[in-house]
Amino acid sequence: MSLFKKLFKPKNPNSRAYREERARELHGQAIRYVTERHDNVDEIVGRGGCLAVRNGELLLLTSGDILLRVRVEELQASYLMSGDGVVLTGPNMEEGGRERSLIAYFVYYRK
């Protein structure tokens, strides 16, 4: 990343540049498990996998399936306060555009 990009990161979470930057940060991240909240109860919907950006789309691959496929422009991604995962929200193209919100927990790697 160039010095200019490091100094002037996009700050508006609704801008396209901010969403593309967030997707680039998530690309290649290994996933431990994925949950979805129904009636204030978190249900595990997938184990293992990774996040990938391909052709302007963010893919959440778990258990050998594409669990979430959303265009980067429509993606809302926010890190958990603990830093252990990310909340991904957007229209899932795998289900005909149904709005879906998933929490993906990262595999912990000591740095």
C-alpha positions in Angstrom: 0.0 0.0 0.0 1.4 3.4 -0.9 2.1 6.1 1.6 -0.7 8.3 0.1 -3.3 5.6 0.6 -2.2 5.0 4.2 -2.5 8.7 5.0 -5.8 9.3 3.3 -8.0 6.3 4.0 -11.7 6.7 3.2 -13.7 7.5 6.3 -17.3 7.5 5.1 -18.7 3.9 5.6 -21.3 4.5 2.9 -18.7 5.3 0.2 -17.7 2.9 -2.4 -14.0 3.4 -1.7 -14.5 2.5 2.0 -16.4 -0.7 1.1 -13.7 -1.7 -1.4 -10.9 -1.1 1.2 -12.8 -3.2 3.8 -13.3 -6.0 1.3 -9.6 -6.0 0.4 -8.7 -6.2 4.1 -11.0 -9.3 4.5 -9.7 -11.1 1.4 -8.0 -14.4 2.3 -9.1 -14.3 5.9 -9.5 -17.8 7.3 -12.9 -18.5 9.0 -13.4 -20.7 12.1 -17.2 -20.6 12.1 -20.2 -18.5 11.0 -23.3 -17.6 12.9 -26.7 -16.1 12.1 -29.0 -14.6 14.7 -32.7 -15.7 14.8 -34.9 -14.6 17.7 -32.0 -13.4 19.8 -30.2 -16.8 19.5 -27.0 -17.3 17.5 -27.1 -20.4 15.3 -24.0 -21.8 13.7 -24.6 -22.0 10.0 -21.1 -23.0 8.8 -17.7 -24.2 9.9 -14.3 -23.6 8.4 -13.7 -21.7 5.2 -12.5 -18.3 4.1 -13.5 -14.9 2.7 -12.6 -14.1 -0.9 -13.1 -11.2 -3.3 -13.7 -12.2 -6.9 -15.1 -10.1 -9.8 -16.3 -7.3 -7.5 -18.1 -9.7 -5.2 -17.3 -10.8 -1.6 -17.7 -14.6 -1.2 -18.1 -16.3 2.2 -17.1 -19.9 1.6 -17.8 -22.4 4.4 -18.3 -26.1 4.6 -17.7 -26.4 0.9 -20.6 -24.1 0.0 -21.0 -20.4 -0.9 -22.8 -19.2 2.2 -22.9 -15.5 1.2 -22.2 -13.8 -2.1 -22.7 -10.0 -2.2 -21.4 -7.2 -4.4 -18.7 -5.1 -2.7 -20.7 -1.9 -3.4 -23.7 -3.2 -1.4 -21.6 -4.8 1.4 -21.7 -3.5 5.0 -18.8 -5.0 7.0 -18.0 -4.1 10.5 -15.4 -5.7 12.8 -16.4 -7.0 16.2 -15.1 -5.0 19.1 -13.0 -8.0 20.2 -11.4 -8.2 16.8 -12.3 -11.9 16.6 -14.6 -11.5 13.6 -16.7 -9.4 11.3 -20.4 -8.8 10.8 -21.3 -9.0 7.1 -24.6 -7.6 5.9 -26.0 -7.3 2.3 -28.3 -8.8 -0.3 -27.2 -12.5 -0.8 -27.1 -13.2 -4.5 -27.1 -16.9 -3.8 -30.7 -16.6 -2.4 -32.1 -14.2 -5.0 -31.1 -11.0 -3.2 -32.5 -11.7 0.3 -30.9 -9.4 2.9 -28.7 -11.5 5.2 -26.6 -10.7 8.2 -23.9 -13.1 9.2 -21.1 -13.0 11.8 -17.9 -14.7 10.7 -15.3 -15.5 13.4 -11.7 -15.6 12.3 -9.2 -18.4 12.9 -6.7 -17.1 15.5 -3.1 -17.0 14.3 -0.4 -15.7 16.6 1.5 -12.9 15.0 
